[in-house]
Amino acid sequence: MTGFADRHIGPAPDERAALAEAIGTRPGLVMDEALPDAIRAAGGAAGDGAPMRADAGADAAERAGGGGGARDGRARRLPRHGVSEAQALAELRALAAENTVLTPMIGLGYSDAVTPAVIQRNVFENPSWYTAYTPYQPEISQGRLEALLNFQTVVSDLTGLPVAGASMLDEATAAAEAMLLARRAVRGQSDVFVVDADALPQTKAVLRVRAAAVGIEIVERDLAAGETLPDAPFGVLVQYPGASGRVSDPTPAIGAAHTAGAQAIVAADILALALLRSPGACGADIAVGSTQRFGVPLGFGGPHAGYMSVRQGLERQLPGRLVGVSVDADGRTAYRLALQTREQHIRRERATSNICTAQVLLAVMAAMYAVHHGPDGLRAIAVSVAGRAHRMAQALAAAGHAHVHAEFFDTVRVRVPGRAADVVANARDRGVLLHLADPDTVGISVGEATTDADIEAVLAAFGAEDGAGRDTAGSTALPPELRRDDEILAHPVFHEHRSETAMMRYLKRLADRDYALDRGMIPLGSCTMKLNAAATLQASSWAEFARIHPFAPVDSVAGHLELIDQLEGWLADITGYDAVSLQPNAGSQGEMAGLLAIRGYHASRGESGRDVCLIPSSAHGTNAASAVLAGMRVVVVACDERGDVDLADLRAKIDEHASGLGALMITYPSTHGVYEAGVLDITEAVHDAGGQVYIDGANLNALVGRATFGDLGGDVSHLNLHKTFAIPHGGGGPGVGPVAAKAHLAPFLPSHASAQRPRDGIGPVAAAPYGSPGILPITWAYIRMLGADGLAAATDAAVLNANYLASRLGEAFPILYRGERGRVAHECIVDLRPLRAETGVTVDDVAKRLVDYGFHAPTMSFPVAGTLMVEPTESEDRAELDRFADAMIAIRAEAAAVGAGEWPADDNPLVNAPHTAESLTREWAHPYSRAQAVFPAGPAQPAAKYWPPVARVDQAYGDRNLVCACPPPEAFV
Ligand SMILES: *Cc1c(COP(=O)(O)O)cnc(C)c1O
């Protein structure tokens, strides 16, 4: 019987031997050849046992309850051996059983939502959606781009602001991004930002952490009570409705903000906006919030899509991704990412934010929830929620329990002097979770999933009778003058999919337009698009993991906490560090958290002046952007001709900044796809000068089980669970970006006031205490099913596959960088600049032509312009690697024909790529055949043909004519 490792690793053992033989070695030796001697000495290599701390004995389950060492007797040590899918799922079932699903009526930005089954099955559990990559290649991403445009249209309509982005990481970080946007927009001298006293507590806490890092002073004001603003703030954030449930008109606070010269931000409940006057109509400049309650499970805190929308004039300041409308080469309407020059991958330390991976899959779910229900359905749900809350409040009032605010949407604050804790405990006994606001006050929040039985349980917990106010169905406690009467979601897409048949087909139609891992390899360097095995994904759908509120009491979430604890232990073993926080919601957030830890550490030693962050020129754009957000000064270090950090320049920069040196950020293996031999010298030089070493862990797939960041001299790193550890990319999120550190930095990692297991730290970098626990079972299952041995085998296979591809592609193109013994790490850079000089064919032409051959393009022009970076991962087998290499070599020959003048420079299969089906139906005047256009790899291909729905998309047109909401149907005729 074969194990999970044999299903996860594409090439079977005999095939691995053949791949190794093809590159002149043996499978067991590839890793030895690739790793520099210094690293092998520091850590380990194939054959001599994995260098990770791993449990040498029995597996975790066998030790459960054994009482040895760990807090409650379970192993936190990485198990040596993997277990079967069935066994891992059985263990997850046992963990799930330790959680108690209670009706979550806590509120505070998290609502008990109903996921329509048609969305659960056809989006959340559909690999065509969840295995897709970020839509940088628009021609193969039209489906998810349309879905995201729907999301932007929903947000824009409901918030009443014209431009909405394609998702933020959560509500609290969206508020932080809005604060920074306001500061950029005002460009004044003010450092003062005003926060509503009735803002969500986690939003306030995240704002405080982010403000402190960049010298912003936060001032709290009770805005609904009309408290006057401090002198000349640059921004004001109003919560609408307030965390207490109170609904009041934000217009006066917005007016006061404008009078003071500040930008007005409204953090709004997206469902309430179906009924309430929009932030835009109230004069807001920016709106932020969460779309969780649009059909996305709570997941103990995430993942959910945050949102942001802005008024006209701020769109070029918007953080994160923005989908826009453009045209393709045939003049057809086509979607693509707009205004990318704002983003970190282009603007680096001058970017509008560090966001890279966002929350695309969850944004798609929320958008489809609106498509599924339409405006009337959304209003009906909002009325039902508000009506239920109103009836409940009336029944409580009739029993003598007054509510604090007369006007509310879904959340009622009830005064029970001295008895609040008792009431919360009573409710808990009846299966309902309420919010203990203070010793005298209980908060009760109604969600779409709340039933009459839940309301009865709440009333019983107060000792109130049901029945009172039952005749008020349809009425709400919303102020009539704040009801909105403008049209929302008028676009046909929100009206045409009422039947499930129509909805199912719409989702299928969009999915069919996209190229995801379910079609073929996505060889994206740095992104590690590996298998997302079905067995790892199942538990995320279970109610015991999904329907859990992030602030649920500790004894109801023992399973989640145990899973988190084990995973943190395993990741510490894998990285060679001592402490891990799973809170950051993406790699970028882990980077910022890691740098904040470094800053906190320096400050604790009286060295807060150490604020210089050295970053090699080859670094990912998020590194520089994160350093700025952590309040650091970026100093770029050069790379030498071999692609390594230029040691002489590094030493010069270290000397230059001496006592100001805070940190070096370095990626290992490097973004050039090479295990740099000099890394130990580099980390030592930084330590000698009093700096800390941040190792960007995005390339950990080349290291797991073979060396640790601790071995290399790292102090802190982020990992990307959505790269190395099998969480699907989801078309651009969700992600999890744990930050892992050595013991001296542990006291400065993220913490959270509502954490069920509190720890010391600098405060939160995400809304929820553990970030996005809803998807942690994926990584847990991945590691559990592979074990230390399987993880190391996967690393070896990833490096073997990359070296095989480097060898085959090396026949046709220069491979830009290699290590000491000519081996690459887990990816390689194919240099297309000589090809362009010779033939005029560009990296874009090659990327688009790959679509005709049935491939997703590799990473383009990162980290070197004019190149492609190829990362096959361990999951692809030899047939797929060969199909890709064959395609690249065939494209090389096509380019040669262009260079030789056989095809004109402006009419050949490369410049015209990709070719649509429709192009074949027109008169064919090209100097190559239709078959050459669409079946270039020959007759074997037609059965599996991927047809791009649009031809090459004009990027510049869309930026000149910015449209970021659903275009009218006439645009498509
Ligand atoms: C992907 C990546 C990041 C950013 O991670 P996100 O999860 O997308 O925020 C940082 N550094 C490198 C080298 C990466 O490849």
The ligand as an SDF file (V2000), in Angstrom:
LIG
                    3D

 15 15  0  0  0  0  0  0  0  0999 V2000
    4.6020   35.3780   -1.9770 C   0  0  0  0  0  0  0  0  0  0  0  0
    5.7940   36.0670   -1.4260 C   0  0  0  0  0  0  0  0  0  0  0  0
    5.6690   37.0430   -0.4170 C   0  0  0  0  0  0  0  0  0  0  0  0
    4.3400   37.6120    0.0480 C   0  0  0  0  0  0  0  0  0  0  0  0
    3.4520   36.6940    0.5420 O   0  0  0  0  0  0  0  0  0  0  0  0
    1.8610   36.9590    0.4920 P   0  0  0  0  0  0  0  0  0  0  0  0
    1.3140   35.8160    1.2130 O   0  0  0  0  0  0  0  0  0  0  0  0
    1.4800   37.0110   -0.9370 O   0  0  0  0  0  0  0  0  0  0  0  0
    1.6060   38.2530    1.1630 O   0  0  0  0  0  0  0  0  0  0  0  0
    6.8240   37.5640    0.1230 C   0  0  0  0  0  0  0  0  0  0  0  0
    8.0370   37.1890   -0.3220 N   0  0  0  0  0  0  0  0  0  0  0  0
    8.1890   36.2870   -1.3210 C   0  0  0  0  0  0  0  0  0  0  0  0
    9.5630   35.9060   -1.7790 C   0  0  0  0  0  0  0  0  0  0  0  0
    7.0740   35.7130   -1.9170 C   0  0  0  0  0  0  0  0  0  0  0  0
    7.2160   34.8360   -2.9120 O   0  0  0  0  0  0  0  0  0  0  0  0
  1  2  1  0
  2  3  1  0
  2 14  2  0
  3  4  1  0
  3 10  2  0
  4  5  1  0
  5  6  1  0
  6  7  2  0
  6  8  1  0
  6  9  1  0
 10 11  1  0
 11 12  2  0
 12 13  1  0
 12 14  1  0
 14 15  1  0
M  END
$$$$
